[in-house]
Amino acid sequence: MPVIDTQNTNPFESLGLAKPNAPKKKSEMGMDTFMKLMVTQLNNQDPMKPMNNEQMLSQIAQFTSVSGISELNDSFKKLTGSLANGQALQASSLVGREVYTPLNAGMLGNDKGINGSVQLDSSASNVLVRVSDALGRPVRQLQLGPQPAGELRFSWDGLDDQGEFSEPGRYQIQVEAQVGDETVALDPLIAARVDSVVVDNRGFGTTLNLVGLGPIDFKDVQQIH
Protein backbone atom coordinates (compact mmCIF):
# COMPACT_ATOMS: atom_id res chain seq x y z
CA MET A 1 0.00 0.00 0.00
CA PRO A 2 1.52 3.34 -0.96
CA VAL A 3 2.51 5.75 1.77
CA ILE A 4 0.72 9.07 1.75
CA ASP A 5 2.78 12.11 2.65
CA THR A 6 0.49 14.00 5.03
CA GLN A 7 2.83 16.99 4.91
CA ASN A 8 2.00 17.48 1.24
CA THR A 9 -0.54 20.23 0.78
CA ASN A 10 -2.16 18.11 -1.91
CA PRO A 11 -2.21 14.43 -0.71
CA PHE A 12 -3.86 13.24 -3.92
CA GLU A 13 -0.78 14.29 -5.85
CA SER A 14 1.32 11.52 -4.27
CA LEU A 15 -1.21 9.00 -5.55
CA GLY A 16 -0.92 10.36 -9.04
CA LEU A 17 -4.53 11.57 -8.92
CA ALA A 18 -3.88 15.27 -9.20
CA LYS A 19 -1.35 17.61 -10.71
CA PRO A 20 -0.05 20.75 -9.09
CA ASN A 21 -1.79 23.87 -10.34
CA ALA A 22 0.32 25.58 -12.96
CA PRO A 23 0.95 29.23 -12.27
CA LYS A 24 -1.35 31.46 -14.28
CA LYS A 25 0.35 33.16 -17.12
CA LYS A 26 0.13 36.86 -16.73
CA SER A 27 -1.37 38.69 -19.69
CA GLU A 28 1.20 40.61 -21.67
CA MET A 29 -1.01 43.70 -21.87
CA GLY A 30 -4.36 44.44 -20.26
CA MET A 31 -7.14 46.46 -21.84
CA ASP A 32 -6.46 49.50 -19.63
CA THR A 33 -2.80 49.57 -20.62
CA PHE A 34 -3.70 49.10 -24.26
CA MET A 35 -6.21 51.96 -24.17
CA LYS A 36 -3.74 54.29 -22.46
CA LEU A 37 -1.13 53.57 -25.12
CA MET A 38 -3.65 54.08 -27.93
CA VAL A 39 -4.91 57.37 -26.48
CA THR A 40 -1.31 58.58 -26.16
CA GLN A 41 -0.68 57.65 -29.79
CA LEU A 42 -3.84 59.44 -30.96
CA ASN A 43 -3.06 62.60 -28.98
CA ASN A 44 0.42 62.81 -30.47
CA GLN A 45 -0.26 61.71 -34.03
CA ASP A 46 0.37 63.89 -37.06
CA PRO A 47 -3.02 65.50 -37.98
CA MET A 48 -2.17 65.00 -41.65
CA LYS A 49 -1.50 61.28 -41.06
CA PRO A 50 -4.15 60.14 -38.60
CA MET A 51 -4.32 56.57 -37.34
CA ASN A 52 -5.98 54.26 -39.84
CA ASN A 53 -9.49 53.33 -38.62
CA GLU A 54 -9.10 49.75 -39.81
CA GLN A 55 -5.85 49.36 -37.87
CA MET A 56 -7.43 50.77 -34.72
CA LEU A 57 -10.49 48.55 -34.94
CA SER A 58 -8.32 45.51 -35.67
CA GLN A 59 -6.21 46.16 -32.57
CA ILE A 60 -9.30 46.63 -30.40
CA ALA A 61 -10.88 43.45 -31.79
CA GLN A 62 -7.89 41.41 -30.61
CA PHE A 63 -8.91 42.10 -27.01
CA THR A 64 -12.59 41.19 -27.29
CA SER A 65 -12.00 37.44 -26.79
CA VAL A 66 -9.95 38.11 -23.64
CA SER A 67 -11.45 41.16 -21.98
CA GLY A 68 -15.13 40.53 -22.60
CA ILE A 69 -17.77 42.66 -24.23
CA SER A 70 -18.66 44.60 -21.07
CA GLU A 71 -15.09 45.67 -20.36
CA LEU A 72 -14.58 46.53 -24.01
CA ASN A 73 -17.63 48.78 -24.07
CA ASP A 74 -16.53 50.65 -20.96
CA SER A 75 -13.01 51.08 -22.29
CA PHE A 76 -14.24 52.14 -25.70
CA LYS A 77 -16.34 54.90 -24.12
CA LYS A 78 -13.25 56.17 -22.36
CA LEU A 79 -11.29 55.98 -25.60
CA THR A 80 -14.00 57.92 -27.46
CA GLY A 81 -13.93 60.72 -24.92
CA SER A 82 -10.14 60.92 -24.98
CA LEU A 83 -10.13 60.82 -28.77
CA ALA A 84 -12.59 63.73 -28.93
CA ASN A 85 -10.40 65.76 -26.58
CA GLY A 86 -7.29 64.93 -28.58
CA GLN A 87 -8.92 65.88 -31.88
CA ALA A 88 -10.22 69.14 -30.43
CA LEU A 89 -6.72 70.03 -29.21
CA GLN A 90 -5.13 69.22 -32.57
CA ALA A 91 -7.84 70.97 -34.60
CA SER A 92 -7.71 74.13 -32.49
CA SER A 93 -4.14 74.70 -33.70
CA LEU A 94 -5.48 75.12 -37.25
CA VAL A 95 -7.50 78.25 -36.48
CA GLY A 96 -5.98 81.19 -38.33
CA ARG A 97 -3.86 78.97 -40.56
CA GLU A 98 -4.20 78.53 -44.32
CA VAL A 99 -5.22 75.18 -45.79
CA TYR A 100 -5.44 73.95 -49.37
CA THR A 101 -8.58 71.97 -50.15
CA PRO A 102 -10.61 71.03 -53.27
CA LEU A 103 -12.81 74.07 -53.88
CA ASN A 104 -14.24 75.90 -56.87
CA ALA A 105 -14.05 79.32 -55.20
CA GLY A 106 -11.76 81.51 -53.12
CA MET A 107 -11.92 84.65 -50.99
CA LEU A 108 -10.25 87.83 -52.23
CA GLY A 109 -9.17 90.08 -49.37
CA ASN A 110 -8.26 93.76 -49.22
CA ASP A 111 -4.56 92.98 -49.18
CA LYS A 112 -4.42 89.34 -50.24
CA GLY A 113 -5.14 87.57 -53.53
CA ILE A 114 -6.31 84.02 -54.13
CA ASN A 115 -3.75 81.21 -54.28
CA GLY A 116 -4.25 77.72 -55.61
CA SER A 117 -2.67 74.72 -57.25
CA VAL A 118 -3.53 71.93 -59.68
CA GLN A 119 -2.02 68.57 -60.46
CA LEU A 120 -1.11 67.93 -64.09
CA ASP A 121 -1.03 64.22 -64.96
CA SER A 122 0.84 65.06 -68.17
CA SER A 123 2.46 68.08 -69.76
CA ALA A 124 0.13 70.71 -71.21
CA SER A 125 0.66 73.17 -74.04
CA ASN A 126 -1.28 75.77 -72.04
CA VAL A 127 -3.04 76.11 -68.69
CA LEU A 128 -5.83 78.65 -68.25
CA VAL A 129 -7.27 79.90 -64.96
CA ARG A 130 -10.71 81.54 -65.22
CA VAL A 131 -11.86 83.88 -62.45
CA SER A 132 -15.57 84.82 -62.24
CA ASP A 133 -17.59 86.81 -59.73
CA ALA A 134 -20.39 85.42 -57.58
CA LEU A 135 -22.84 85.82 -60.48
CA GLY A 136 -20.60 83.94 -62.91
CA ARG A 137 -19.46 87.03 -64.84
CA PRO A 138 -15.87 86.77 -66.16
CA VAL A 139 -13.37 88.86 -64.23
CA ARG A 140 -9.91 87.64 -65.22
CA GLN A 141 -8.20 85.00 -67.34
CA LEU A 142 -4.72 83.89 -66.37
CA GLN A 143 -2.77 82.34 -69.22
CA LEU A 144 -0.08 80.21 -67.59
CA GLY A 145 1.35 78.88 -70.85
CA PRO A 146 3.06 75.51 -71.37
CA GLN A 147 3.54 73.48 -68.19
CA PRO A 148 5.21 70.15 -67.37
CA ALA A 149 3.49 67.31 -65.54
CA GLY A 150 3.28 67.69 -61.77
CA GLU A 151 2.01 70.26 -59.31
CA LEU A 152 1.37 73.74 -60.67
CA ARG A 153 0.79 76.66 -58.31
CA PHE A 154 -1.02 79.80 -59.39
CA SER A 155 -2.09 83.11 -57.86
CA TRP A 156 -4.58 85.84 -58.71
CA ASP A 157 -3.67 89.30 -57.42
CA GLY A 158 -7.22 90.68 -57.61
CA LEU A 159 -6.78 92.67 -60.82
CA ASP A 160 -9.44 92.25 -63.52
CA ASP A 161 -8.75 92.05 -67.26
CA GLN A 162 -8.80 95.87 -67.40
CA GLY A 163 -6.15 96.16 -64.73
CA GLU A 164 -8.47 97.43 -62.03
CA PHE A 165 -8.74 96.03 -58.53
CA SER A 166 -11.76 93.86 -57.92
CA GLU A 167 -13.98 94.20 -54.88
CA PRO A 168 -13.06 91.90 -51.97
CA GLY A 169 -15.30 88.86 -51.73
CA ARG A 170 -15.90 85.39 -53.07
CA TYR A 171 -14.82 84.50 -56.61
CA GLN A 172 -15.23 81.33 -58.63
CA ILE A 173 -12.10 79.60 -59.90
CA GLN A 174 -11.93 77.26 -62.89
CA VAL A 175 -8.81 75.69 -64.35
CA GLU A 176 -8.39 73.93 -67.69
CA ALA A 177 -5.40 72.53 -69.55
CA GLN A 178 -4.75 72.03 -73.21
CA VAL A 179 -3.38 68.50 -73.61
CA GLY A 180 -2.80 67.69 -77.25
CA ASP A 181 -6.03 68.45 -79.09
CA GLU A 182 -8.14 68.11 -75.95
CA THR A 183 -9.16 70.68 -73.35
CA VAL A 184 -9.19 69.07 -69.91
CA ALA A 185 -10.97 70.54 -66.87
CA LEU A 186 -8.88 70.31 -63.69
CA ASP A 187 -9.93 70.26 -60.04
CA PRO A 188 -7.99 73.00 -58.23
CA LEU A 189 -6.92 73.18 -54.62
CA ILE A 190 -7.71 76.63 -53.27
CA ALA A 191 -6.05 78.22 -50.27
CA ALA A 192 -8.41 79.38 -47.51
CA ARG A 193 -8.03 80.54 -43.93
CA VAL A 194 -9.54 78.50 -41.08
CA ASP A 195 -11.98 80.55 -39.00
CA SER A 196 -13.12 77.90 -36.51
CA VAL A 197 -13.17 74.16 -35.89
CA VAL A 198 -16.02 71.83 -34.91
CA VAL A 199 -15.30 68.34 -33.50
CA ASP A 200 -18.04 65.70 -33.60
CA ASN A 201 -19.30 65.00 -30.07
CA ARG A 202 -18.75 61.28 -30.61
CA GLY A 203 -15.07 61.89 -31.26
CA PHE A 204 -15.18 61.04 -34.96
CA GLY A 205 -14.87 63.66 -37.69
CA THR A 206 -13.64 67.24 -37.63
CA THR A 207 -15.16 70.12 -39.59
CA LEU A 208 -13.22 73.26 -40.52
CA ASN A 209 -15.13 76.50 -41.10
CA LEU A 210 -13.29 78.51 -43.75
CA VAL A 211 -13.48 82.29 -43.90
CA GLY A 212 -16.17 83.23 -46.43
CA LEU A 213 -16.34 79.71 -47.88
CA GLY A 214 -18.23 77.68 -45.27
CA PRO A 215 -17.50 74.26 -43.75
CA ILE A 216 -15.35 71.45 -45.12
CA ASP A 217 -14.40 68.04 -43.75
CA PHE A 218 -10.92 67.96 -42.28
CA LYS A 219 -10.13 64.81 -44.27
CA ASP A 220 -10.43 66.87 -47.47
CA VAL A 221 -7.50 69.11 -46.52
CA GLN A 222 -4.54 68.42 -48.77
CA GLN A 223 -2.00 70.89 -47.37
CA ILE A 224 -1.60 73.05 -44.25
CA HIS A 225 0.42 76.27 -44.26
MOJODA-V114615 format. One record per pair of residues at least 24 apart in sequence whose C-alpha atoms are under 10 Angstrom apart, sorted by sequence separation. I is the first residue (numbers start at 0). J is the second residue. D is the distance in Angstrom with one decimal. If there is no record, write none. Layout:
((I J D) (I J D))
//
This chain:
((122 146 5.7) (123 147 6.4) (33 58 9.2) (34 59 8.8) (105 130 9.6) (121 146 8.8) (122 147 4.2) (123 148 7.4) (126 151 9.5) (128 153 8.4) (130 155 8.4) (33 59 8.7) (104 130 8.8) (121 147 6.8) (122 148 4.4) (128 154 9.4) (129 155 9.9) (139 165 9.8) (104 131 9.1) (119 146 8.3) (120 147 8.9) (121 148 4.4) (122 149 8.0) (128 155 9.0) (130 157 9.6) (138 165 8.2) (104 132 9.4) (119 147 7.5) (120 148 5.5) (121 149 7.3) (131 159 9.7) (30 59 8.8) (33 62 9.1) (104 133 9.1) (119 148 4.9) (120 149 6.4) (130 159 8.8) (118 148 7.6) (119 149 5.0) (120 150 8.8) (130 160 10.0) (146 176 9.1) (190 220 10.0) (118 149 5.5) (119 150 6.2) (145 176 9.1) (146 177 9.8) (192 223 9.9) (30 62 7.0) (117 149 8.3) (118 150 4.5) (119 151 7.2) (138 170 8.9) (140 172 10.0) (144 176 9.4) (145 177 8.7) (188 220 9.1) (189 221 9.9) (190 222 8.9) (191 223 9.9) (192 224 9.5) (29 62 8.5) (30 63 9.3) (117 150 5.8) (118 151 6.2) (132 165 9.3) (137 170 9.9) (138 171 9.6) (139 172 9.9) (140 173 9.7) (141 174 9.4) (143 176 9.5) (144 177 9.5) (145 178 9.8) (188 221 7.9) (190 223 9.1) (191 224 9.9) (28 62 9.6) (116 150 6.8) (117 151 5.3) (118 152 8.8) (132 166 9.6) (136 170 9.8) (137 171 9.3) (140 174 9.8) (153 187 9.8) (188 222 9.1) (190 224 9.0) (30 65 9.0) (116 151 5.4) (117 152 6.5) (133 168 8.5) (135 170 8.6) (136 171 9.4) (152 187 9.5) (154 189 9.7) (29 65 9.1) (30 66 6.8) (115 151 8.5) (116 152 4.1) (117 153 8.3) (132 168 8.6) (133 169 6.4) (134 170 9.0) (135 171 7.4) (151 187 9.7) (152 188 9.2) (153 189 9.6) (154 190 9.9) (29 66 8.0) (30 67 10.0) (34 71 10.0) (41 78 9.8) (115 152 5.8) (116 153 5.8) (132 169 7.0) (133 170 5.7) (134 171 9.0) (152 189 9.9) (114 152 7.6) (115 153 5.4) (116 154 8.4) (131 169 9.2) (132 170 4.8) (133 171 6.7) (26 65 9.5) (31 70 9.5) (35 74 9.8) (38 77 9.4) (42 81 8.3) (114 153 6.0) (115 154 6.2) (131 170 5.7) (132 171 6.1) (30 70 8.1) (31 71 9.7) (34 74 7.1) (38 78 6.6) (41 81 8.8) (42 82 7.3) (46 86 8.5) (113 153 8.6) (114 154 4.4) (115 155 8.7) (130 170 6.6) (131 171 5.0) (132 172 9.1) (30 71 7.8) (33 74 9.7) (34 75 8.2) (37 78 8.2) (38 79 9.2) (41 82 6.8) (42 83 9.6) (44 85 9.5) (113 154 5.7) (114 155 6.5) (129 170 10.0) (130 171 5.7) (131 172 6.7) (169 210 10.0) (35 77 9.7) (38 80 9.7) (39 81 9.2) (41 83 10.0) (42 84 8.3) (43 85 8.2) (44 86 9.8) (112 154 6.9) (113 155 5.2) (114 156 8.7) (129 171 8.0) (130 172 5.0) (131 173 8.4) (169 211 7.0) (31 74 7.2) (34 77 8.4) (35 78 8.4) (38 81 6.5) (39 82 9.5) (42 85 4.8) (43 86 9.9) (46 89 6.9) (112 155 5.5) (113 156 6.8) (129 172 5.8) (130 173 6.6) (168 211 7.8) (169 212 7.7) (30 74 7.5) (34 78 6.6) (37 81 9.9) (38 82 6.7) (41 85 6.9) (42 86 7.3) (45 89 8.9) (46 90 8.0) (111 155 9.2) (112 156 4.5) (113 157 7.6) (128 172 7.0) (129 173 5.0) (130 174 8.9) (168 212 10.0) (30 75 9.9) (37 82 9.4) (40 85 9.9) (41 86 8.3) (42 87 9.8) (44 89 9.1) (111 156 7.2) (112 157 5.5) (128 173 5.7) (129 174 6.2) (31 77 9.9) (35 81 9.6) (39 85 9.1) (42 88 8.3) (43 89 8.7) (110 156 9.1) (111 157 8.0) (112 158 9.1) (127 173 8.2) (128 174 4.5) (129 175 8.3) (34 81 9.8) (38 85 8.2) (42 89 7.8) (46 93 10.0) (110 157 9.1) (127 174 5.7) (128 175 6.7) (41 89 10.0) (107 155 8.8) (108 156 9.8) (109 157 9.0) (126 174 7.2) (127 175 5.4) (128 176 8.9) (107 156 8.5) (108 157 8.5) (126 175 5.9) (127 176 6.3) (107 157 6.8) (125 175 8.5) (126 176 4.4) (127 177 8.3) (125 176 5.8) (126 177 6.3) (123 175 9.8) (124 176 7.6) (125 177 5.2) (126 178 9.1) (123 176 6.0) (124 177 5.6) (125 178 7.7) (122 176 9.0) (123 177 5.4) (124 178 6.2) (125 179 9.7) (109 164 9.6) (112 167 9.2) (121 176 9.8) (122 177 8.9) (123 178 4.8) (124 179 7.2) (109 165 9.4) (111 167 9.2) (113 169 9.7) (122 178 7.0) (123 179 7.4) (124 180 9.6) (126 182 9.4) (108 165 9.7) (109 166 8.1) (110 167 9.0) (113 170 8.9) (115 172 9.1) (117 174 8.0) (119 176 8.3) (121 178 7.7) (122 179 9.2) (125 182 9.5) (126 183 9.4) (127 184 9.7) (128 185 9.8) (107 165 8.4) (108 166 8.4) (109 167 5.8) (116 174 9.4) (117 175 9.6) (120 178 9.9) (123 181 9.9) (126 184 9.9) (127 185 10.0) (107 166 7.8) (108 167 5.0) (109 168 8.9) (113 172 9.3) (119 178 9.8) (123 182 9.5) (126 185 9.6) (128 187 9.7) (107 167 4.9) (108 168 6.7) (123 183 9.5) (106 167 7.4) (107 168 5.2) (108 169 9.0) (106 168 5.4) (107 169 6.2) (105 168 8.3) (106 169 4.6) (107 170 7.1) (105 169 5.7) (106 170 6.3) (104 169 6.7) (105 170 5.5) (106 171 9.0) (104 170 5.4) (105 171 6.5) (119 185 8.1) (103 170 8.6) (104 171 4.1) (105 172 7.1) (118 185 7.8) (119 186 10.0) (103 171 5.8) (104 172 5.1) (117 185 6.9) (118 186 8.1) (102 171 9.0) (103 172 5.2) (104 173 8.2) (116 185 10.0) (117 186 6.6) (118 187 7.8) (102 172 8.2) (103 173 6.6) (116 186 9.0) (117 187 4.8) (118 188 8.9) (102 173 9.6) (103 174 9.2) (116 187 5.7) (117 188 6.2) (115 187 6.6) (116 188 5.2) (117 189 9.0) (115 188 5.4) (116 189 6.7) (114 188 8.6) (115 189 4.3) (116 190 8.5) (114 189 6.1) (115 190 5.7) (113 189 7.6) (114 190 5.5) (115 191 9.3) (113 190 7.0) (114 191 8.4) (112 190 9.9) (113 191 8.3) (103 186 7.8) (104 187 9.3) (105 188 9.8) (106 189 9.3) (102 186 7.8) (103 187 7.0) (104 188 9.4) (105 189 6.3) (106 190 8.7) (107 191 9.9) (101 186 6.9) (102 187 6.6) (103 188 8.1) (104 189 7.1) (105 190 7.2) (106 191 7.2) (101 187 5.9) (102 188 6.0) (103 189 7.5) (104 190 9.5) (105 191 6.9) (106 192 9.0) (100 187 8.2) (101 188 4.5) (102 189 5.7) (104 191 9.5) (105 192 10.0) (99 187 9.3) (100 188 4.9) (101 189 6.3) (102 190 8.7) (99 188 5.5) (100 189 5.7) (101 190 9.0) (102 191 9.4) (98 188 9.2) (99 189 5.3) (100 190 6.7) (98 189 8.0) (99 190 4.4) (100 191 7.9) (97 189 9.8) (98 190 5.5) (99 191 6.5) (97 190 6.2) (98 191 5.5) (99 192 8.9) (96 190 10.0) (97 191 5.4) (98 192 6.3) (96 191 8.3) (97 192 4.3) (98 193 7.2) (95 191 9.7) (96 192 5.6) (97 193 6.2) (95 192 6.0) (96 193 5.7) (97 194 9.6) (94 192 7.8) (95 193 5.2) (96 194 8.4) (93 192 9.0) (94 193 5.0) (95 194 6.1) (93 193 6.5) (94 194 5.6) (95 195 8.1) (92 193 9.9) (93 194 8.6) (94 195 5.6) (91 193 9.8) (93 195 8.2) (94 196 7.0) (92 195 9.9) (93 196 7.9) (106 209 9.6) (91 195 7.7) (92 196 9.3) (105 209 10.0) (106 210 7.6) (107 211 9.5) (90 195 8.9) (91 196 6.4) (105 210 9.4) (106 211 6.4) (90 196 6.3) (91 197 9.0) (105 211 8.2) (106 212 7.3) (89 196 10.0) (90 197 8.2) (91 198 9.6) (104 211 9.8) (105 212 7.2) (90 198 8.0) (104 212 7.7) (87 196 8.0) (98 207 9.8) (103 212 10.0) (87 197 7.8) (88 198 9.7) (102 212 9.0) (86 197 9.7) (87 198 6.0) (98 209 9.0) (86 198 7.0) (87 199 9.1) (97 209 9.1) (85 198 10.0) (86 199 9.3) (87 200 10.0) (94 207 8.6) (96 209 10.0) (102 215 9.5) (84 198 8.9) (93 207 8.6) (94 208 9.1) (95 209 9.5) (101 215 9.4) (83 198 7.0) (87 202 8.8) (90 205 7.5) (94 209 9.3) (95 210 9.4) (100 215 8.4) (83 199 7.4) (84 200 9.6) (86 202 7.4) (90 206 8.9) (91 207 9.8) (100 216 9.5) (83 200 6.9) (85 202 8.8) (86 203 8.5) (90 207 8.3) (100 217 9.1) (102 219 9.9) (83 201 6.8) (84 202 7.7) (86 204 8.6) (87 205 8.2) (100 218 9.4) (101 219 7.1) (82 201 8.8) (83 202 3.9) (86 205 7.6) (98 217 9.8) (100 219 6.0) (101 220 7.7) (80 200 8.6) (82 202 5.6) (83 203 7.1) (99 219 8.9) (100 220 4.7) (101 221 8.0) (79 200 9.2) (80 201 7.5) (81 202 8.0) (82 203 8.0) (83 204 9.1) (98 219 10.0) (99 220 6.0) (100 221 5.5) (79 201 6.6) (80 202 6.5) (83 205 9.4) (98 220 6.5) (99 221 5.6) (100 222 7.2) (79 202 5.6) (98 221 7.4) (99 222 5.0) (100 223 9.2) (78 202 9.0) (79 203 8.2) (98 222 5.6) (99 223 6.5) (76 201 9.4) (97 222 8.5) (98 223 4.5) (99 224 8.1) (97 223 6.1) (98 224 6.0) (90 217 8.8) (96 223 7.3) (97 224 5.1) (96 224 6.3) (93 223 8.3) (93 224 9.2) (49 218 9.5) (47 217 9.3) (48 218 9.9) (46 217 9.3) (47 218 8.4) (46 218 9.5) (47 220 8.3) (47 221 8.2) (47 222 8.2) (47 223 8.5) (46 223 9.9))
//
